[in-house]
Amino acid sequence: MTTRLIEGSSADIDAVMRVMGDAFDPAFGEAWTRSQCLGILGLPGVWLTIAYVGEEPGGFALSRLVADEAELLLIGVRSAFRRVGIATALIERTIQIAATGGAIRLHLEVRAGNSAINLYHKAGFTEIGRRKSYYRGADGQLYDALTLSMDLNFLKQ
Ligand SMILES: CC(C)(COP(=O)(O)OP(=O)(O)OC[C@H]1O[C@@H](n2cnc3c(N)ncnc32)[C@H](O)[C@@H]1OP(=O)(O)O)[C@@H](O)C(=O)NCCC(=O)NCCS
């Protein structure tokens, strides 16, 4: 089955919420609501990339560019479509769009212990900071937030 990446908009909110409902473990409260997504999609510098597997939305990445700094706000892949490179492809597209828009760095924040950290390291991000007890899970447990970053200047060489 081929995977296509498309740049989306608030018109694609149903596809985003389809992925959101499946990808994020409710134990960690990391999923965004429909209105949070629609709110951010209306802001300047925010873009959405959706990965379609056939006609099915398999994953998405939501990102933002402010001046020369970009941030990967949220990335998720439905469990049925994992470990075949969809998130990697979404990150590569995000890097490309961020750099084209003038970003020199791409940042993200992730809960300590999230297995997505392996994905980010493999994609080339490095840890630059840690916020103690930043996330609160559904059971009240606190988790640190890690800040990861990637220098995009290598794309200009
Ligand atoms: C994290 C997530 C986006 C990865 O999506 P994916 O499409 O399966 O990722 P990829 O197939 O591109 O993985 C690339 C590499 O990342 C690493 N990786 C990805 N998921 C991993 C996991 N669960 N455990 C360990 N390593 C993992 C592996 O090195 C993998 O390469 P490999 O499959 O050859 O071993 C997906 O598991 C997800 O949606 N998780 C829940 C949402 C979430 O936590 N998002 C991140 C915070 S916003």
The ligand as an SDF file (V2000), in Angstrom:
LIG
                    3D

 48 50  0  0  0  0  0  0  0  0999 V2000
    5.9700    7.7010   17.8400 C   0  0  0  0  0  0  0  0  0  0  0  0
    5.1900    7.3760   16.5720 C   0  0  0  0  0  0  0  0  0  0  0  0
    4.7380    8.6980   15.8960 C   0  0  0  0  0  0  0  0  0  0  0  0
    6.1350    6.5970   15.6230 C   0  0  0  0  0  0  0  0  0  0  0  0
    5.4660    6.3980   14.3610 O   0  0  0  0  0  0  0  0  0  0  0  0
    5.9810    5.2970   13.3100 P   0  0  0  0  0  0  0  0  0  0  0  0
    5.3970    5.6540   11.9760 O   0  0  0  0  0  0  0  0  0  0  0  0
    5.7270    3.9510   13.8430 O   0  0  0  0  0  0  0  0  0  0  0  0
    7.5660    5.5650   13.3080 O   0  0  0  0  0  0  0  0  0  0  0  0
    8.6210    5.0440   12.2030 P   0  0  0  0  0  0  0  0  0  0  0  0
    8.1030    3.7970   11.5500 O   0  0  0  0  0  0  0  0  0  0  0  0
    8.9700    6.1710   11.3030 O   0  0  0  0  0  0  0  0  0  0  0  0
    9.8660    4.6690   13.1490 O   0  0  0  0  0  0  0  0  0  0  0  0
   11.1960    5.0030   12.8070 C   0  0  0  0  0  0  0  0  0  0  0  0
   12.1320    4.5520   13.8980 C   0  0  0  0  0  0  0  0  0  0  0  0
   11.8070    5.1920   15.1440 O   0  0  0  0  0  0  0  0  0  0  0  0
   12.0020    4.2760   16.2350 C   0  0  0  0  0  0  0  0  0  0  0  0
   10.7000    3.9460   16.8560 N   0  0  0  0  0  0  0  0  0  0  0  0
    9.4780    4.2670   16.3970 C   0  0  0  0  0  0  0  0  0  0  0  0
    8.5250    3.8210   17.2680 N   0  0  0  0  0  0  0  0  0  0  0  0
    9.1860    3.1910   18.2680 C   0  0  0  0  0  0  0  0  0  0  0  0
    8.7750    2.5050   19.4500 C   0  0  0  0  0  0  0  0  0  0  0  0
    7.4670    2.3910   19.7660 N   0  0  0  0  0  0  0  0  0  0  0  0
    9.7090    1.9790   20.2400 N   0  0  0  0  0  0  0  0  0  0  0  0
   11.0310    2.0830   19.9440 C   0  0  0  0  0  0  0  0  0  0  0  0
   11.4850    2.7250   18.8370 N   0  0  0  0  0  0  0  0  0  0  0  0
   10.5780    3.2730   18.0060 C   0  0  0  0  0  0  0  0  0  0  0  0
   12.6250    3.0330   15.6120 C   0  0  0  0  0  0  0  0  0  0  0  0
   14.0250    3.2190   15.5990 O   0  0  0  0  0  0  0  0  0  0  0  0
   12.0530    3.0780   14.2050 C   0  0  0  0  0  0  0  0  0  0  0  0
   12.8460    2.3890   13.2760 O   0  0  0  0  0  0  0  0  0  0  0  0
   12.6280    0.7920   13.0960 P   0  0  0  0  0  0  0  0  0  0  0  0
   11.1510    0.5560   12.9320 O   0  0  0  0  0  0  0  0  0  0  0  0
   13.4320    0.4910   11.8600 O   0  0  0  0  0  0  0  0  0  0  0  0
   13.1790    0.1530   14.3500 O   0  0  0  0  0  0  0  0  0  0  0  0
    3.9550    6.4850   16.8780 C   0  0  0  0  0  0  0  0  0  0  0  0
    4.3630    5.3670   17.6410 O   0  0  0  0  0  0  0  0  0  0  0  0
    2.8640    7.2170   17.6470 C   0  0  0  0  0  0  0  0  0  0  0  0
    1.9390    7.7730   17.0530 O   0  0  0  0  0  0  0  0  0  0  0  0
    2.9530    7.1900   18.9950 N   0  0  0  0  0  0  0  0  0  0  0  0
    1.9120    7.8070   19.8550 C   0  0  0  0  0  0  0  0  0  0  0  0
    1.8610    9.3110   19.6980 C   0  0  0  0  0  0  0  0  0  0  0  0
    3.1130    9.9730   20.2480 C   0  0  0  0  0  0  0  0  0  0  0  0
    3.5960    9.6340   21.3130 O   0  0  0  0  0  0  0  0  0  0  0  0
    3.6460   10.9620   19.4800 N   0  0  0  0  0  0  0  0  0  0  0  0
    4.8710   11.6650   19.8600 C   0  0  0  0  0  0  0  0  0  0  0  0
    4.6490   12.7680   20.8250 C   0  0  0  0  0  0  0  0  0  0  0  0
    3.7100   14.0900   20.1200 S   0  0  0  0  0  0  0  0  0  0  0  0
  1  2  1  0
  2  3  1  0
  2  4  1  0
  2 36  1  0
  4  5  1  0
  5  6  1  0
  6  7  2  0
  6  8  1  0
  6  9  1  0
  9 10  1  0
 10 11  2  0
 10 12  1  0
 10 13  1  0
 13 14  1  0
 14 15  1  0
 15 16  1  0
 15 30  1  0
 16 17  1  0
 17 18  1  0
 17 28  1  0
 18 19  1  0
 18 27  1  0
 19 20  2  0
 20 21  1  0
 21 22  1  0
 21 27  2  0
 22 23  1  0
 22 24  2  0
 24 25  1  0
 25 26  2  0
 26 27  1  0
 28 29  1  0
 28 30  1  0
 30 31  1  0
 31 32  1  0
 32 33  2  0
 32 34  1  0
 32 35  1  0
 36 37  1  0
 36 38  1  0
 38 39  2  0
 38 40  1  0
 40 41  1  0
 41 42  1  0
 42 43  1  0
 43 44  2  0
 43 45  1  0
 45 46  1  0
 46 47  1  0
 47 48  1  0
M  END
$$$$
